[in-house]
Amino acid sequence: MAKRKLAGAKKPAAKPQTSVQITGNQQGSKLENVPARAPRLLIEDEDEDNEDGDEDGYIDDEAEEAEDDELEYESDLEEYDDEDDVSEKFEGLLDGAISDSESEDEASDDASEGDGEEDDANEEVLHFGEDDENEEHEDEAEVIKNSVSDDDEEDEYLSKYSAASEAESLSSISSDQDDSRIAYYTTGAHGRPRPIYHEIDPHYSSDDSDLEDMNTIGNVPLSAYDEYPHIGYDINGKRIMRPATGSALDSLLDSIEVPEGWTGLIDKESGADLKLTKDELELVKKIQLGENAGDVNPYENTIEWFSSKTEIMALSAAPEPKRRFVPSRHEAKRIMKIVKAIREGRIVPNKPKVRPEDEQPVYDLWADDLQEQQPHVMHIPAPKLAKPTNDESYNPPEEYLPSEEEINAWNETDAMDRERDYLPRKYSSLRTVPRYEDFVRERFERSLDLYLAPRVRKNKLNIDPDSLLPKLPSPQDLRPFPIKCSVTYRGHKGRVRAVSIDSSGLWLATGGDDGTVRIWEVLTGREIWKATVGDDDEAVQSVEWNPVKDSGILAVSAGEKIFLCLPPIFDDETEVTGQELLAAGWGYAAQPAPVEHINKEQHCKWIKPSTKLASQGVDVVIVCRKTVKQIAWHRRGDYFTGVSPEGANMAVLVHQVSKHNTQSPFRKSKGIIQRAQFHPFKPMLYVATQRYVRIYDLSTQSLTKALQPGARWLSSFDIHPQGDNVITGSYDKRVTWHDLDLSTKPYRTLRYHTRAVRDVRFHTRLPLFCSASDDGYINVFHGTVYDDLLRNPLLVPLKVLKGHTVVQSLGVLKVAWHPKEAWLFSVGADGTAKLWTS
């Protein structure tokens, strides 16, 4: 019967309800003395049976059964004590127990001193059920005494039971005191005590004795609290005081008598000595020795996850799949790649293996008959020293010995500027030759030359020079072009600066520094007409024939004046036509009188020539503000431009012959203007400054395009007869070809001259152009412009004409093409004009 009640007592119950419902009988479940446990269980069973109405359920049990139950109970408690969850399984049985060594003493002390220390509420709780409990103990003792035998076992059992009852009563008092702290009791509706619990105190009140005051300063170093008496704060915000530090003698004694777990380190959180357990010390020791720190056995037995035995029979009796008999396409592709590599020679089958002896040959360094090895392909031998000459001999001939003057000059010369580093000396015998002073220096310089001067083998390119040249047609296939000088026109004194050929191609006009204008017969070279137009030997800068046939007007610029002449070399009809054209403008002119003064509002002034000039064939004089350097006619012959580089905003003036009127197309000057020229057939004006060639549309009076030759200073330019291409010449020895449909940058740059380019010209009918330079040469080129816009112009150098003499760094100054033939006229600084024919 007792065994069944013990098994039922293992179920845990809530602490407050169990203590209240069972009242005094519950206190016996908190005893830790095992011998007193069995009688208490009998009493509990008796109480339960009495409540059910069976009061005599266990009274007839004998003392022997009680002893057996007691022994079984002790063995059961020992089994439960070994388990980790004993506090949970026996919470109802061992709820009020303390330690084994202090239970009885504390129970007796609490019974004697608890009455005076507890408050009034606790006394009421302790008084409740005390009389009933004492009566129950007395009744139980009588029942057990009558039921057991009178032998020695009865005395032993009674002594054990009386001691257990006394301890149980004391334990119940202490348990009620503990319960009174949790709740106080009132009478419920059913007449039984009802617990009323106190408010929960949030303060930590666990029975865990291992909990220590943890420092909650986080990652803050402990050195931050060196100036304070505390070292941090606990979880409730209270200060954790710094542990007391011993004196130097205490530290010495501690170091001599090392306590268990002493490490000599200080805990960063608490400031106390850091102690390690044996397991932790053993773990640190393993880490230092490089051993496995975990509980792992490195010598575990091998577990054969896969069988090491080869099975003879297959695991499956399924038939072989079809893919094992069908040829693989992937393998066929790989085989074909290998076959292709063998055919191309990238893979050599059955190639003999290279033995290690052949890979790294061994040489005998001390052998006398060592075979000479072929040098490496990229090996470059060091240059050898020059062999000594006669003057380096110890006994050189007399003619090699220097004189006193040569010795003094050699000593005064800087070592870096000397032709040789020694002076020849003569000795009577080889024994008298002293040690060479510069031996170490020369050897050192030789070593520097060998390892500081890199030697690189440069592979020469075997390229045919003809293949680098563009494929151009032969000059023989591009004839006609001028190749020789046929006529030389002599008569000017000084440089000849201007040249022009009339539209008929019979008369050649030239102007020079002597201030004269001369007209020559082209074929014979005979001078036909001469006029002096320059005052005080002013040079004639430009001469231009009117492009209209049967007009016979020649424009000449000298100084600040432009002269319109009618040379008496034409027939009467041509002279009358020219005079009528020049005279028609006097009706429009403001002041036809010969007054050379120019008002500020006027750009220039049209006047009649003097008697002397009129007798020479000059009909009209135009007086400008600055020196006129260049004249260019419009294709209709009524307008022409005069360029004065020093004229600023009036550098370009457009003159009208039929009305004797002058216009200035520009309000502001964009740079120093060098040349100006009309388009061959469009209403456009080309103006060249030092760096740009600007194209203006006269109909819209706007800038159309600006060419960028890339030259520093332009000297001249000319427009192709078709109007889509322009060539320019510059003082930096370059000739550039511009394709207006392609870009504003040069299509081709020609660098054939060694000095400044003075003039460039297009032929009006043939695909020829030329350039004249101060080097005295004239370069003739073939330039074909195709109607197909997809084809670029074809430029071919044809001939270099040499004939002019360079005088004071000036060569050929001006050139002009014959209007019909492939003839070229040129004038130069040597005072001559030449005709070049094919």
C-alpha positions in Angstrom: 0.0 0.0 0.0 2.8 2.4 0.8 4.5 1.7 -2.5 1.4 2.8 -4.4 1.2 6.1 -2.5 4.9 6.8 -3.2 4.4 6.4 -6.9 1.5 8.8 -6.7 3.5 11.4 -4.8 5.9 12.0 -7.7 3.4 14.3 -9.5 4.4 17.9 -9.1 1.9 20.4 -7.9 1.8 24.2 -7.6 3.5 25.4 -4.5 0.9 27.8 -3.1 -2.2 25.6 -3.6 -0.5 22.5 -2.2 0.6 24.3 1.0 -2.8 25.7 1.5 -5.0 22.7 0.7 -3.0 20.1 2.6 -2.2 22.5 5.5 -0.2 20.8 8.2 0.0 17.5 6.4 1.9 19.1 3.5 4.8 20.1 5.6 6.0 16.5 5.9 6.6 16.4 2.2 9.4 19.0 2.5 11.6 16.9 4.9 14.9 15.7 3.6 15.5 13.0 6.3 14.7 9.9 4.5 14.0 7.7 7.6 11.1 9.9 8.6 9.6 9.7 5.2 7.8 6.4 5.4 5.7 7.1 8.4 4.8 10.4 6.9 3.5 8.7 3.9 1.4 6.4 6.0 -0.1 9.4 7.7 -0.9 11.1 4.4 -2.6 7.9 3.2 -4.5 7.7 6.4 -5.7 11.3 6.1 -6.8 10.7 2.6 -8.7 7.6 3.5 -10.3 9.4 6.4 -11.5 12.0 4.1 -13.0 9.3 1.9 -14.7 7.7 4.9 -12.4 4.7 5.4 -10.7 5.5 8.7 -9.3 2.0 9.4 -7.5 1.6 6.0 -3.9 1.3 7.2 -4.2 0.8 10.9 -3.9 -3.0 10.6 -0.5 -2.8 8.8 2.4 -4.3 10.6 5.8 -2.8 11.5 7.5 -5.1 9.0 5.6 -3.7 6.1 6.5 -0.2 7.3 10.2 -1.1 7.4 10.1 -2.5 3.9 8.3 0.5 2.6 11.0 2.7 4.2 13.8 0.9 2.5 12.1 1.0 -0.9 11.5 4.7 -0.4 15.2 5.4 0.3 16.3 3.5 -2.9 13.7 5.5 -4.9 15.0 8.8 -3.6 18.6 7.8 -4.5 17.6 7.0 -8.0 15.9 10.4 -8.4 18.7 12.3 -6.8 21.0 11.2 -9.6 18.9 12.8 -12.3 19.3 16.3 -13.5 15.6 17.2 -13.3 15.1 16.1 -9.7 13.9 19.6 -8.7 11.1 19.3 -11.3 10.0 15.7 -10.6 10.0 16.0 -6.8 8.8 19.6 -6.6 5.9 18.5 -4.4 8.0 16.2 -2.3 11.2 18.3 -1.8 9.8 21.8 -2.2 10.8 23.0 1.3 14.0 21.0 1.7 17.4 22.7 2.2 20.7 20.9 2.2 21.3 17.5 3.9 23.7 18.9 6.5 21.7 22.0 7.6 18.0 20.8 7.5 17.7 19.6 11.0 19.7 22.5 12.6 17.8 25.2 10.7 14.5 23.6 11.5 15.2 23.6 15.2 16.6 27.2 15.1 13.6 28.5 13.2 11.2 26.8 15.6 12.9 28.5 18.6 13.5 31.9 17.1 10.8 32.2 14.6 8.0 33.4 17.0 9.8 36.6 18.0 11.0 37.6 14.5 7.8 37.2 12.6 5.1 39.9 12.3 1.4 39.5 13.5 0.2 38.3 10.1 2.7 35.4 10.2 1.7 34.4 13.7 -1.9 34.0 12.7 -0.9 31.8 9.8 1.3 29.7 12.0 -1.4 29.3 14.6 -3.8 28.0 12.0 -3.9 24.2 12.1 -1.2 23.8 14.8 -3.4 22.0 17.4 -4.9 19.6 14.9 -1.4 18.7 13.7 -0.2 17.8 17.2 -3.3 15.7 17.9 -2.7 13.8 14.7 0.9 13.0 15.6 -0.2 11.6 19.0 -2.9 9.4 17.5 -0.6 8.1 14.9 2.0 7.2 17.5 -0.5 5.2 19.5 -1.8 3.3 16.5 1.7 2.4 15.4 2.7 1.4 18.9 -0.2 -0.9 19.2 0.2 -2.4 15.8 3.9 -3.4 16.0 5.4 -6.1 18.1 7.2 -5.8 21.4 10.6 -6.8 20.1 13.6 -4.7 19.5 12.4 -3.6 16.2 9.5 -1.7 17.9 11.9 0.5 19.9 14.1 1.3 16.9 11.1 2.2 14.8 9.5 4.4 17.5 12.7 6.3 18.0 13.0 7.0 14.3 9.4 8.0 14.1 9.5 10.4 17.0 12.6 12.1 15.6 10.9 12.4 12.2 7.8 13.8 13.7 9.7 16.4 15.7 11.7 17.5 12.6 8.5 17.5 10.6 6.8 19.8 13.0 9.7 22.2 12.9 9.9 22.1 9.2 6.2 22.8 8.8 6.7 26.0 10.9 9.5 27.2 8.7 7.6 26.3 5.6 4.5 28.3 6.8 6.8 31.2 7.4 8.1 31.0 3.8 4.6 30.8 2.5 3.5 33.7 4.6 5.9 35.8 2.7 4.3 34.9 -0.6 0.6 35.1 0.4 -1.7 35.6 3.4 -4.9 33.5 4.0 -8.5 34.3 4.4 -11.6 32.1 4.8 -13.2 31.3 1.5 -16.8 30.8 0.6 -16.5 27.0 1.2 -15.1 27.6 4.6 -11.5 26.7 3.7 -8.5 29.0 3.7 -8.0 31.0 0.6 -4.6 32.5 -0.3 -4.2 36.2 -1.2 -0.9 36.8 -3.0 1.3 39.9 -2.5 2.3 42.2 -5.3 5.2 40.8 -7.3 8.5 42.4 -6.5 10.5 42.8 -9.7 13.8 42.4 -7.8 15.6 39.2 -8.5 14.6 36.7 -5.8 15.6 33.4 -7.3 17.2 30.6 -5.2 20.0 30.3 -7.8 23.1 30.7 -5.7 25.4 30.7 -8.7 24.2 34.1 -9.9 26.8 36.8 -9.5 26.6 40.5 -9.9 27.3 41.0 -13.5 28.9 44.3 -14.7 26.8 46.0 -17.4 29.3 48.5 -18.7 29.4 46.8 -22.1 32.5 47.3 -24.2 33.8 50.2 -22.1 37.3 49.4 -20.9 37.8 49.0 -17.2 40.5 51.6 -17.3 37.8 54.3 -17.6 36.9 53.7 -14.0 40.5 54.0 -12.6 39.6 57.3 -10.8 36.4 56.0 -9.3 35.8 53.7 -6.3 33.4 51.6 -8.3 34.1 49.5 -11.5 30.6 49.6 -13.1 26.9 49.0 -12.6 24.8 45.9 -12.1 21.5 45.1 -13.9 19.6 47.3 -11.4 21.8 50.3 -11.9 23.6 50.0 -8.6 27.3 50.5 -8.4 29.7 47.6 -8.2 32.4 48.6 -5.8 36.0 47.8 -6.6 37.3 44.7 -4.9 39.9 45.3 -2.2 43.5 45.0 -3.4 46.0 43.5 -1.1 49.4 45.0 -0.2 52.6 44.1 -1.9 53.2 41.5 0.8 49.9 39.8 0.0 50.7 39.8 -3.7 54.0 38.1 -2.9 52.4 35.5 -0.7 49.8 34.9 -3.4 52.5 34.4 -5.9 54.3 31.9 -3.6 51.2 30.0 -2.6 49.3 29.8 -5.9 45.7 29.1 -5.2 43.8 26.6 -7.4 42.7 28.1 -10.7 45.1 31.1 -10.3 46.1 32.6 -13.7 47.6 36.0 -12.7 45.0 37.8 -14.9 42.3 40.3 -14.0 38.8 40.1 -15.1 37.9 43.1 -17.2 34.3 43.2 -16.0 34.7 42.6 -12.2 38.2 43.7 -11.6 38.9 40.6 -9.6 41.4 37.8 -10.2 40.4 35.6 -13.2 40.3 32.0 -12.1 40.0 29.1 -14.5 38.7 25.6 -13.8 40.7 22.5 -14.6 38.7 21.9 -17.8 39.5 25.4 -19.0 43.1 25.1 -18.1 43.3 21.8 -19.9 41.6 23.4 -23.0 44.2 26.2 -23.0 47.0 23.7 -22.7 45.7 21.8 -25.7 45.4 24.9 -27.8 49.0 25.9 -26.9 50.3 22.4 -27.9 48.3 22.6 -31.1 46.2 19.6 -30.2 42.5 19.1 -30.9 40.7 21.1 -28.3 37.3 19.3 -28.7 36.3 16.0 -27.4 37.1 14.2 -30.7 38.9 10.9 -30.9 41.3 11.1 -33.9 41.6 7.3 -33.9 38.0 6.4 -34.4 37.4 3.1 -36.2 36.8 3.3 -39.9 33.2 3.0 -41.0 32.9 1.5 -44.4 30.0 3.4 -45.9 30.7 1.7 -49.2 31.7 -1.9 -49.5 35.4 -2.5 -50.3 34.6 -5.8 -51.9 34.1 -6.0 -55.6 30.9 -7.7 -56.5 31.0 -10.2 -59.4 27.4 -10.1 -60.3 25.6 -7.0 -61.5 23.1 -5.4 -59.2 20.6 -5.1 -62.0 19.5 -7.6 -64.6 18.1 -4.9 -66.9 19.1 -5.1 -70.6 21.8 -2.9 -71.9 20.6 0.6 -73.1 20.7 1.4 -76.7 23.0 4.4 -76.3 25.8 2.0 -75.4 25.7 0.6 -79.0 24.9 3.7 -81.0 28.0 5.9 -81.9 28.1 9.2 -80.0 27.9 12.4 -82.1 29.8 14.3 -79.5 32.7 11.9 -79.6 32.6 12.0 -83.4 33.1 15.8 -83.3 36.0 15.5 -81.0 37.6 12.9 -83.2 37.2 15.1 -86.2 38.9 18.0 -84.4 41.8 15.8 -83.6 42.0 14.6 -87.2 42.0 18.2 -88.4 44.8 19.1 -86.0 46.8 16.2 -87.3 46.3 17.3 -90.9 47.3 20.8 -90.1 50.4 19.7 -88.2 49.4 21.0 -84.8 49.4 17.4 -83.4 52.2 15.0 -84.4 51.3 11.4 -83.7 53.9 9.0 -82.6 56.3 11.9 -81.8 59.5 10.6 -80.2 59.8 11.4 -76.6 62.5 13.9 -75.7 64.8 12.4 -73.1 65.8 14.6 -70.1 69.4 14.3 -71.3 68.5 16.2 -74.5 66.5 18.9 -72.7 69.2 19.9 -70.2 72.7 19.1 -71.6 75.5 18.9 -69.2 78.8 20.7 -69.9 82.2 20.1 -68.5 83.5 23.5 -67.3 87.0 22.3 -66.9 87.4 20.5 -70.2 90.1 21.7 -72.5 88.5 20.8 -75.8 85.1 22.3 -75.1 83.1 22.7 -78.2 82.0 26.2 -79.2 78.3 26.7 -78.9 76.2 28.7 -81.3 75.2 32.0 -79.7 71.5 32.7 -79.0 69.4 34.3 -81.7 69.0 37.5 -79.8 72.6 37.5 -78.5 74.6 40.7 -79.3 78.3 40.5 -78.5 79.8 43.4 -76.7 81.8 45.8 -78.9 85.5 45.2 -78.8 88.1 47.7 -77.7 90.0 49.5 -80.4 93.5 48.1 -80.9 96.4 50.3 -79.8 98.0 52.5 -82.4 101.6 53.7 -82.8 101.3 56.7 -80.5 100.4 54.3 -77.6 103.7 52.5 -77.9 106.3 52.8 -75.2 108.8 53.8 -77.9 106.8 55.7 -80.5 108.3 57.3 -83.6 109.5 60.9 -83.2 106.6 62.3 -85.3 104.1 61.1 -82.8 105.6 62.8 -79.8 103.9 66.1 -78.9 105.7 69.4 -78.7 105.8 71.7 -75.7 102.9 73.9 -77.1 100.8 70.8 -77.7 101.5 69.6 -74.2 100.5 72.9 -72.7 97.4 73.1 -74.8 96.4 69.5 -73.8 96.8 70.3 -70.1 94.7 73.5 -70.4 91.9 71.7 -72.2 89.1 70.2 -70.2 89.1 66.5 -69.8 85.8 66.1 -71.5 87.0 68.2 -74.5 90.3 66.4 -75.2 90.6 64.3 -78.3 92.5 61.6 -76.4 93.0 60.8 -72.8 96.8 60.3 -72.9 100.0 61.9 -74.2 102.5 59.8 -76.2 105.7 59.2 -74.3 109.0 57.6 -75.1 110.9 55.2 -72.9 114.3 53.6 -73.5 113.1 50.1 -72.6 110.1 48.3 -71.4 111.5 48.0 -67.9 111.3 51.7 -67.4 107.6 52.0 -68.3 105.8 53.0 -65.1 102.4 51.7 -64.0 99.5 53.0 -66.0 97.6 55.5 -63.8 94.2 55.3 -65.5 94.0 51.5 -65.7 91.4 51.2 -62.9 89.4 54.1 -64.3 89.3 52.7 -67.8 88.3 49.2 -66.6 85.5 50.8 -64.6 84.3 52.8 -67.5 84.4 49.8 -69.7 82.3 47.9 -67.2 79.8 50.7 -67.1 79.6 50.7 -70.9 78.9 47.0 -71.0 76.0 46.9 -68.5 74.6 50.4 -68.6 74.5 50.8 -72.4 71.6 48.5 -73.6 72.2 46.6 -76.8 69.0 45.8 -78.7 68.8 43.9 -81.9 66.5 45.7 -84.3 64.9 43.6 -87.0 65.1 45.3 -90.3 61.9 45.3 -92.3 62.3 43.8 -95.7 59.9 46.2 -97.4 60.1 47.3 -100.9 60.2 51.1 -101.0 58.2 51.2 -104.1 55.3 49.5 -102.3 55.1 52.3 -99.8 54.5 54.9 -102.5 50.9 55.4 -103.7 50.1 54.0 -107.1 50.0 57.1 -109.2 49.9 57.4 -113.0 53.2 58.1 -114.8 53.9 61.7 -115.6 54.4 60.7 -119.2 50.8 59.9 -119.4 49.7 63.2 -118.0 51.2 65.5 -120.6 51.1 68.3 -121.6 52.7 70.3 -118.8 55.6 72.8 -118.8 59.0 71.3 -118.6 61.5 73.9 -120.0 62.1 77.6 -120.2 61.5 78.9 -123.7 61.6 82.7 -123.4 63.2 85.1 -120.8 61.9 88.7 -120.6 64.6 91.1 -119.4 64.3 94.8 -118.9 63.2 95.5 -115.3 65.6 97.0 -112.9 65.3 95.2 -109.6 62.7 92.7 -108.5 59.7 91.8 -110.7 56.7 91.5 -108.4 53.7 91.2 -110.7 52.8 89.4 -113.9 49.5 88.9 -115.9 48.5 87.6 -119.3 45.6 89.0 -121.3 42.6 86.9 -122.3 43.9 86.5 -125.9 47.2 85.1 -124.6 49.3 87.4 -126.8 50.4 90.1 -124.4 52.2 89.7 -121.1 52.2 92.6 -118.5 54.8 92.8 -115.7 55.5 95.2 -112.9 58.6 95.7 -110.8 60.4 97.6 -108.1 61.5 100.2 -110.6 57.9 101.6 -110.7 57.3 100.7 -114.3 54.7 98.6 -116.1 55.9 96.8 -119.2 54.0 94.8 -121.8 55.8 92.1 -123.7 55.0 90.1 -126.8 54.7 86.5 -125.6 56.2 84.7 -128.5 59.1 87.0 -129.3 59.9 88.4 -125.8 60.0 91.9 -127.2 58.9 94.9 -125.0 55.9 96.6 -126.6 54.8 99.3 -124.1 56.2 100.8 -120.9 54.7 103.3 -118.4 56.1 104.7 -115.2 53.4 104.9 -112.6 55.2 104.8 -109.3 56.1 108.1 -107.6 59.6 108.3 -106.2 60.4 104.8 -107.4 57.3 103.2 -105.8 57.2 99.5 -106.6 54.4 98.1 -108.7 52.7 95.6 -106.4 50.1 94.1 -108.8 49.0 94.1 -112.5 45.8 92.4 -113.8 44.2 92.4 -117.2 40.5 92.8 -117.4 39.0 89.3 -118.2 36.5 90.7 -120.7 37.6 90.4 -124.3 38.1 93.5 -126.4 38.2 95.8 -123.4 42.0 96.2 -123.2 41.9 97.6 -119.6 44.9 96.9 -117.4 44.7 97.6 -113.6 48.0 98.5 -112.0 48.6 99.1 -108.2 51.6 101.1 -107.1 51.7 102.5 -103.6 48.3 103.9 -102.5 47.0 104.3 -106.0 45.4 102.1 -108.6 45.8 103.0 -112.3 43.4 101.9 -115.0 45.4 102.0 -118.3 44.6 101.5 -122.0 47.9 100.5 -123.5 48.1 101.5 -127.2 48.8 98.0 -128.4 45.3 97.0 -129.5 43.3 97.9 -132.6 41.1 101.1 -132.7 37.9 99.2 -132.0 39.3 97.7 -128.8 40.7 101.1 -127.6 37.3 102.9 -128.3 35.4 100.2 -126.3 37.8 100.6 -123.4 37.7 104.4 -123.4 33.9 104.4 -123.4 33.8 101.9 -120.5 36.2 104.1 -118.4 34.6 107.4 -119.4 31.0 106.3 -118.6 31.8 106.4 -114.9 32.6 110.1 -114.7 28.9 111.0 -114.7 28.5 109.1 -111.4 31.7 110.3 -109.7 31.3 113.1 -107.2 34.5 115.0 -108.1 36.0 114.2 -111.4 38.6 116.9 -110.8 42.2 115.7 -110.1 42.1 116.2 -106.4 43.9 113.6 -104.4 42.6 114.6 -100.9 40.2 112.0 -99.4 37.5 112.9 -97.0 36.9 110.8 -93.9 33.5 109.7 -95.2 35.1 108.4 -98.5 36.8 105.1 -98.8 38.8 106.2 -101.8 38.7 108.8 -104.6 38.4 108.5 -108.4 40.4 111.2 -110.2 41.7 111.9 -113.7 45.3 111.3 -114.3 47.9 114.0 -114.9 49.0 115.0 -118.3 52.2 112.9 -118.0 50.2 109.8 -117.0 47.6 110.4 -119.6 50.2 110.6 -122.3 51.4 107.2 -121.2 47.9 105.6 -121.6 46.6 106.0 -118.0 42.9 107.0 -118.0 41.7 106.7 -114.4 43.5 107.0 -111.0 42.0 105.6 -107.8 43.5 107.0 -104.6 43.2 104.8 -101.5 44.2 105.3 -97.9 46.8 102.5 -97.7 49.1 100.6 -100.0 47.3 98.3 -102.3 49.0 94.9 -102.5 46.7 92.9 -104.7 44.1 93.3 -107.4 41.5 90.7 -108.5 38.9 91.2 -111.2 35.3 89.8 -111.3 34.6 87.5 -114.2 32.3 90.1 -115.9 35.0 92.8 -115.8 33.0 95.6 -114.1 34.1 95.0 -110.5 37.6 94.4 -109.0 38.9 94.2 -105.5 41.9 96.0 -104.0 43.5 94.6 -100.9 45.4 96.8 -98.4 46.6 94.7 -95.5 47.1 97.8 -93.4 43.7 99.2 -94.0 42.0 97.5 -91.0 38.2 97.5 -91.7 38.8 99.0 -95.2 41.4 96.4 -96.1 39.2 95.0 -98.8 37.5 97.5 -101.2 35.3 96.6 -104.1 35.6 99.1 -107.0 33.0 99.4 -109.9 34.4 100.7 -113.2 31.1 101.6 -114.9 30.1 104.0 -112.0 33.4 104.9 -110.5 32.1 103.7 -107.2 33.9 102.0 -104.2 32.4 99.9 -101.5 33.8 98.5 -98.3 32.0 95.1 -97.6 33.3 94.7 -94.0 32.7 96.9 -91.0 35.3 95.1 -88.9 38.5 93.3 -89.8 39.0 89.8 -88.7 42.8 89.6 -88.8 45.3 90.9 -91.3 43.9 90.3 -94.8 46.3 88.9 -97.4 44.3 88.2 -100.5 40.7 88.5 -101.8 39.2 86.9 -104.9 35.8 86.4 -106.4 34.3 83.0 -107.1 34.6 81.9 -110.7 30.8 81.9 -111.3 29.0 82.3 -108.0 28.3 85.5 -106.1 30.9 84.7 -103.4 33.9 86.4 -102.1 37.0 84.6 -100.7 39.1 86.5 -98.2 42.3 85.1 -96.8 43.8 86.2 -93.5 46.9 85.0 -91.9 45.4 81.7 -90.7 41.9 81.3 -92.3 40.2 81.5 -95.7 36.7 82.8 -95.2 34.0 82.4 -97.8 31.2 85.1 -97.9 27.9 84.9 -99.8 27.4 88.3 -101.4 23.7 87.7 -102.1 22.9 87.0 -98.4 25.8 89.0 -97.0 26.7 86.2 -94.6 29.7 84.0 -93.8 29.3 80.6 -95.5 32.4 78.7 -94.5 35.9 79.2 -92.9 38.7 77.0 -94.2 41.5 76.1 -91.7 44.7 75.3 -93.6 46.7 75.0 -90.4 49.4 77.4 -91.5 50.9 80.1 -89.5 50.9 82.8 -92.2 49.1 82.4 -95.6 50.7 84.1 -98.5 48.3 83.3 -101.4 45.4 81.1 -102.5 43.5 80.3 -105.7 40.2 78.8 -106.6 39.6 75.9 -108.9 37.7 76.7 -112.1 34.9 74.4 -111.0 34.7 76.3 -107.7 34.7 73.3 -105.2 38.4 73.2 -104.4 41.0 75.7 -103.1 44.7 75.6 -102.8 46.7 77.7 -100.4 50.3 78.6 -100.0 52.0 79.8 -96.8 55.2 81.2 -95.6 55.9 78.0 -93.6 56.7 76.1 -96.8 53.4 74.2 -97.2 50.8 73.9 -100.0 47.4 72.6 -98.9 44.5 71.3 -101.0 41.0 71.9 -99.7 37.9 70.0 -100.9 35.0 72.2 -99.9 32.6 69.3 -100.1 34.7 67.1 -97.8 35.9 69.3 -94.9 37.2 72.6 -93.8 40.5 70.9 -93.0 43.1 70.2 -95.8 42.5 67.2 -97.9 46.2 67.0 -98.7 49.2 68.9 -97.5 52.2 69.1 -99.9 55.6 69.8 -98.5 58.0 70.0 -101.5 59.5 73.4 -100.9 62.4 74.3 -98.6 61.5 78.0 -98.2 58.4 80.2 -98.1 55.7 79.6 -100.8 55.0 82.9 -102.5 52.2 82.1 -105.0 49.9 79.2 -106.1 47.8 79.1 -109.3 45.3 76.9 -111.0 45.2 76.5 -114.8 41.8 77.8 -116.1 41.3 74.9 -118.6 43.8 72.1 -117.9 44.1 69.9 -114.7 47.3 71.7 -113.7 48.4 73.8 -110.8 51.7 75.1 -109.6 53.5 76.7 -106.6 56.3 79.2 -106.5 58.8 79.5 -103.6 61.7 81.5 -102.4 63.9 78.5 -103.0 63.9 79.5 -106.7 61.8 76.4 -107.8 58.4 76.1 -109.3 56.6 72.8 -108.6 54.1 71.7 -111.2 51.3 69.3 -110.2 48.5 67.4 -111.9 45.2 67.8 -110.2 42.2 66.1 -111.5 38.8 66.8 -110.0 36.1 64.2 -110.8 32.5 64.9 -111.2 31.7 61.8 -109.1 31.6 63.0 -105.5 32.6 59.6 -104.3 36.1 59.9 -105.8 38.7 62.1 -104.3 40.8 64.4 -106.3 43.9 62.9 -107.9 47.1 64.8 -107.1 50.3 63.9 -108.9 53.6 65.8 -108.8 54.9 66.3 -112.3 57.9 68.6 -112.7 60.2 70.9 -110.8 61.1 74.0 -112.8 64.5 75.5 -112.0 65.7 78.7 -113.6 65.3 81.7 -111.3 68.2 82.9 -109.2 67.7 83.5 -105.5 68.5 87.1 -104.6 68.6 88.2 -101.0 66.6 85.1 -99.9 63.9 85.8 -102.5 63.2 83.5 -105.4 60.1 83.3 -107.6 57.6 85.9 -106.6 54.6 85.5 -108.9 53.3 83.0 -111.5 50.5 83.0 -114.1 49.1 80.3 -116.5 48.5 80.9 -120.2 44.7 81.0 -120.8 44.8 78.4 -123.5 48.1 76.5 -123.6 50.0 74.5 -120.9 52.4 77.4 -120.6 53.5 79.1 -117.4 54.8 82.6 -116.8 56.9 83.4 -113.8 58.7 86.5 -112.4 61.3 86.6 -109.7 63.7 88.6 -107.6 66.4 88.3 -110.2 64.6 90.9 -112.4 63.5 88.6 -115.1 60.3 87.0 -116.3 60.3 83.5 -117.9 58.0 81.5 -120.1 57.9 77.7 -119.4 56.5 75.6 -122.2 55.8 71.9 -122.7 
